[in-house]
Amino acid sequence: RLPFFLTPCEMLKIIAYIGIGSNLGTPKENCTNAIKEISRTKDIKIIARSSFYKTEPIGEIQQNWFVNSVIKIETDLSPTDLLSTLLDIESVMGRVRKEKWGPRLIDLDLLFYDNIVFKKKGISLPHPEIQKRKFVLTPMSEISENFIHPVLKKTIKTLLQESLDTSVIKKI
């Protein structure tokens, strides 16, 4: 069994990264409220937060631009419990899942859970699209540019420099 399945008493604090995004209603306020909800959660401590970025949407759907951010947290929740907590916050905030890459009131993505590489139904760590998304790499680079992707073995800064993503990202 993997070490993150230890009981809470045996677990160490883990560093994880969460991507935050919104493009419905008041996106910056939605992201701020999500960060507040995460900070109120037992067993999660926010230790760094990037700036907000206005980002061009990806995919074929015509929609508003997003506001994106990344937070660095310390937690003793397992990856599945952390993801479940994030999905609960999305639900409480009013997120309804309709279409992939569609508009969303709030989107909370578990990007990294320490250096764990893990895949199970409903969860894949690290998040499989990170290296393709400037809207994740840019804010994460701001707070942890030297973090090394456990699969690609490159820093976030290097992944951002090598990114083929040409979408527009503007710091707010």
C-alpha positions as CSV (number, residue, x, y, z in Angstrom):
1,R,0.0,0.0,0.0
2,L,1.1,3.5,-0.6
3,P,2.1,5.7,2.3
4,F,-0.7,8.2,1.9
5,F,-3.2,5.5,3.1
6,L,-1.9,5.7,6.6
7,T,-4.3,6.6,9.4
8,P,-4.5,10.4,10.1
9,C,-2.4,9.9,13.3
10,E,0.4,8.3,11.2
11,M,0.3,10.7,8.3
12,L,2.7,13.4,7.7
13,K,1.7,16.8,6.4
14,I,1.7,16.7,2.6
15,I,2.2,19.6,0.2
16,A,-0.4,19.8,-2.6
17,Y,-1.3,22.2,-5.3
18,I,-4.8,23.2,-6.3
19,G,-5.8,25.0,-9.5
20,I,-8.8,27.4,-9.2
21,G,-10.8,28.8,-12.1
22,S,-14.1,30.5,-12.9
23,N,-15.7,32.2,-15.9
24,L,-19.4,32.6,-14.8
25,G,-21.0,35.3,-12.6
26,T,-18.2,37.3,-11.0
27,P,-15.2,35.0,-11.6
28,K,-12.6,36.7,-9.4
29,E,-15.1,36.8,-6.5
30,N,-15.9,33.1,-7.1
31,C,-12.2,32.2,-7.0
32,T,-11.7,34.3,-3.8
33,N,-14.7,32.6,-2.2
34,A,-13.4,29.1,-3.1
35,I,-10.0,30.0,-1.5
36,K,-11.9,31.1,1.6
37,E,-13.8,27.9,1.7
38,I,-10.7,25.8,1.3
39,S,-9.0,27.8,4.1
40,R,-11.9,27.0,6.4
41,T,-11.5,23.3,5.8
42,K,-10.2,21.3,8.7
43,D,-6.9,19.6,7.8
44,I,-6.0,22.1,5.1
45,K,-3.7,25.1,5.6
46,I,-3.0,27.4,2.6
47,I,0.7,28.3,2.6
48,A,1.0,30.2,-0.7
49,R,-1.3,31.7,-3.2
50,S,-0.6,33.0,-6.7
51,S,-2.0,36.2,-8.2
52,F,-5.2,36.0,-10.3
53,Y,-4.8,35.7,-14.0
54,K,-7.4,36.5,-16.8
55,T,-7.0,33.6,-19.2
56,E,-8.3,32.8,-22.6
57,P,-10.7,29.8,-22.7
58,I,-9.6,26.5,-24.3
59,G,-11.7,24.3,-26.6
60,E,-14.3,24.9,-29.2
61,I,-17.0,26.4,-27.0
62,Q,-17.6,30.2,-27.2
63,Q,-17.4,31.5,-23.6
64,N,-16.1,34.2,-21.3
65,W,-12.5,34.4,-20.3
66,F,-11.5,32.7,-17.1
67,V,-9.9,33.9,-13.9
68,N,-7.3,31.4,-12.7
69,S,-5.1,31.0,-9.7
70,V,-3.1,28.3,-7.9
71,I,-2.7,27.7,-4.2
72,K,-0.2,25.6,-2.3
73,I,-1.5,23.8,0.7
74,E,-0.4,21.7,3.5
75,T,-2.7,18.8,4.4
76,D,-3.0,15.4,6.0
77,L,-6.0,14.4,4.0
78,S,-5.5,11.5,1.6
79,P,-5.6,12.4,-2.1
80,T,-9.0,10.9,-2.5
81,D,-10.3,12.7,0.6
82,L,-8.8,16.0,-0.6
83,L,-10.4,15.6,-4.0
84,S,-13.7,14.8,-2.4
85,T,-13.4,17.9,-0.3
86,L,-12.8,20.0,-3.4
87,L,-15.7,18.5,-5.2
88,D,-17.9,19.2,-2.2
89,I,-16.8,22.9,-2.2
90,E,-17.6,23.1,-5.9
91,S,-21.1,21.7,-5.3
92,V,-21.8,23.9,-2.3
93,M,-20.8,26.9,-4.5
94,G,-23.2,25.9,-7.2
95,R,-21.1,24.1,-9.8
96,V,-23.1,22.0,-12.2
97,R,-21.1,19.8,-14.6
98,K,-22.5,20.0,-18.1
99,E,-19.8,19.8,-20.7
100,K,-16.1,19.3,-20.9
101,W,-14.2,22.6,-21.2
102,G,-17.5,24.4,-20.8
103,P,-18.3,27.5,-18.7
104,R,-18.1,27.0,-15.0
105,L,-19.0,28.8,-11.8
106,I,-16.0,27.3,-10.1
107,D,-13.4,24.7,-10.9
108,L,-11.0,23.2,-8.3
109,D,-8.4,20.8,-9.7
110,L,-6.0,18.8,-7.6
111,L,-2.8,19.4,-9.6
112,F,-0.1,17.7,-7.5
113,Y,-0.1,15.8,-4.2
114,D,3.5,15.9,-3.1
115,N,5.5,13.8,-5.6
116,I,2.9,11.1,-5.7
117,V,2.1,9.4,-9.0
118,F,-1.3,7.8,-8.7
119,K,-4.1,6.7,-10.9
120,K,-7.5,5.4,-9.8
121,K,-11.0,5.8,-11.1
122,G,-11.8,9.5,-10.8
123,I,-8.3,10.7,-9.8
124,S,-5.0,11.0,-11.6
125,L,-1.9,12.5,-10.0
126,P,-0.3,14.6,-11.1
127,H,-3.1,16.1,-13.1
128,P,-2.5,14.8,-16.6
129,E,-2.9,18.1,-18.5
130,I,-0.6,20.4,-16.5
131,Q,2.2,20.6,-19.0
132,K,-0.3,21.7,-21.7
133,R,-1.9,24.5,-19.8
134,K,-0.4,27.9,-19.4
135,F,-3.3,28.9,-17.2
136,V,-2.0,26.4,-14.6
137,L,1.8,26.7,-15.3
138,T,1.9,30.6,-15.1
139,P,0.3,31.0,-11.6
140,M,2.0,27.9,-10.3
141,S,5.4,29.2,-11.5
142,E,4.7,32.3,-9.5
143,I,4.6,30.4,-6.2
144,S,6.7,27.3,-6.9
145,E,8.7,27.6,-10.1
146,N,11.3,25.0,-8.9
147,F,8.8,22.3,-8.1
148,I,9.7,19.2,-10.2
149,H,6.9,17.4,-12.0
150,P,7.3,13.8,-10.7
151,V,6.6,12.2,-14.1
152,L,8.2,14.6,-16.5
153,K,11.2,15.4,-14.2
154,K,11.2,19.1,-15.2
155,T,10.5,22.2,-13.1
156,I,7.3,24.1,-13.5
157,K,9.4,27.0,-14.8
158,T,10.9,24.8,-17.5
159,L,7.5,23.3,-18.4
160,L,6.2,26.9,-18.8
161,Q,9.1,27.9,-21.0
162,E,8.7,24.8,-23.1
163,S,4.9,25.1,-23.3
164,L,3.3,25.1,-26.8
165,D,0.2,26.7,-25.4
166,T,-0.3,30.1,-27.2
167,S,-3.3,31.2,-25.2
168,V,-3.3,34.7,-23.7
169,I,-2.7,35.0,-19.9
170,K,-2.9,38.4,-18.2
171,K,-2.1,39.0,-14.6
172,I,-4.9,40.9,-12.9
